[in-house]
């Protein structure tokens, strides 16, 4: 059974009330034939629970106040079409996603040209269902001083299941622990998150004597990181007006609430600190470099071994091709698993978080033996979608087996199978 026929069977036979009527809303910068909406909030409003928003290349902003896009209590997929550069100049806020709901976002760059404060680029809260972000950027590179905590790039509060794959996250240059400090890249409070192949950075302050932001700050909850990099921002310099240099930010700070950090092939780098200026006096005048991982509360468990990677193209139309791309040591057996439902289950034995729901059928197929190059690409042709189905969101994850390491989970990845008319 190939991937297309499995997708149709899972959508139209096993779970018809949930996925059979998955429609597609087309979002483009300008109105025209085949375009359903020209702003992301209007596209989300048009989408029914479980629908897909297919985003064409362009820059989007609702132009309102506050300048934000909200997803509340709704299952939805937001996906940039293959090769489409999509920039969102609104904050993205996701809230109250139920345990049987999920949000999947791929290929969106959330970046403000200039801010004077407000909520993070991505703000998620009170979500029990899976929130999946892939190939996204959440960057606040420039922020005018406006208050403590204003420049965090991604903030998660009371969320049970966050997945980030190949995402870039950058805290702002001010609005951290003080107005003048660099802000953290990610702040998780009583939330569980997995980062695969991501880069997360704290902000470096524009002002003198400001501290660098941490790549990530954890207040309770869980963070699993595989093949990811966390970097603290550098401390601001001193000057000749009796201002001392700031401290560097930590790569990851386990701060309060006994959080758990589990890492595989982690790169964590503390931010640098400048030496004191000639006019900075007193003890501790020099800035203090940040730590790669600072444990104030909780525990860090570092797993041995090599991170495995996997991804598929964002969209594939009828008659087109989906490419499954693997990265692993030579000799590994490479498998793909896929389902119509996302999930979040940490398996210590498999050194990863399973991004597929254990409450729905999961199909697994062998794709080949990893060659000496360490990369493997396997194509599959997409057949016709059945009936009136316009699109299907399919969640996949690579898994690997070797005699020395056993079964290991790779990066999760999702794709959207589309009607050829879209």
Secondary structure as UniProt FT lines:
FT   HELIX           3..9
FT   HELIX           10..14
FT   HELIX           16..19
FT   TURN            20..21
FT   STRAND          24..27
FT   TURN            33..34
FT   HELIX           40..46
FT   TURN            49..50
FT   STRAND          51..55
FT   STRAND          58..60
FT   STRAND          68..72
FT   STRAND          76..80
FT   TURN            82..83
FT   STRAND          86..88
FT   STRAND          91..95
FT   TURN            99..100
FT   STRAND          102..106
FT   STRAND          108..111
FT   STRAND          122..127
FT   STRAND          130..134
FT   STRAND          137..139
FT   TURN            148..151
FT   STRAND          154..159
FT   STRAND          162..165
FT   STRAND          168..170
FT   TURN            179..180
FT   STRAND          186..189
FT   STRAND          192..196
FT   STRAND          199..201
FT   TURN            208..209
FT   STRAND          216..219
FT   STRAND          222..226
FT   STRAND          229..231
FT   STRAND          252..256
FT   STRAND          260..264
FT   STRAND          267..269
FT   TURN            278..279
FT   TURN            283..284
FT   STRAND          293..295
FT   STRAND          299..303
FT   STRAND          309..312
FT   STRAND          315..317
FT   TURN            318..319
FT   STRAND          321..327
FT   TURN            330..331
FT   STRAND          333..339
FT   STRAND          342..347
FT   TURN            348..351
FT   STRAND          352..356
FT   TURN            358..359
FT   STRAND          363..369
FT   TURN            372..373
FT   STRAND          375..381
FT   TURN            387..388
FT   STRAND          391..402
FT   TURN            403..405
FT   STRAND          406..418
FT   TURN            420..421
//
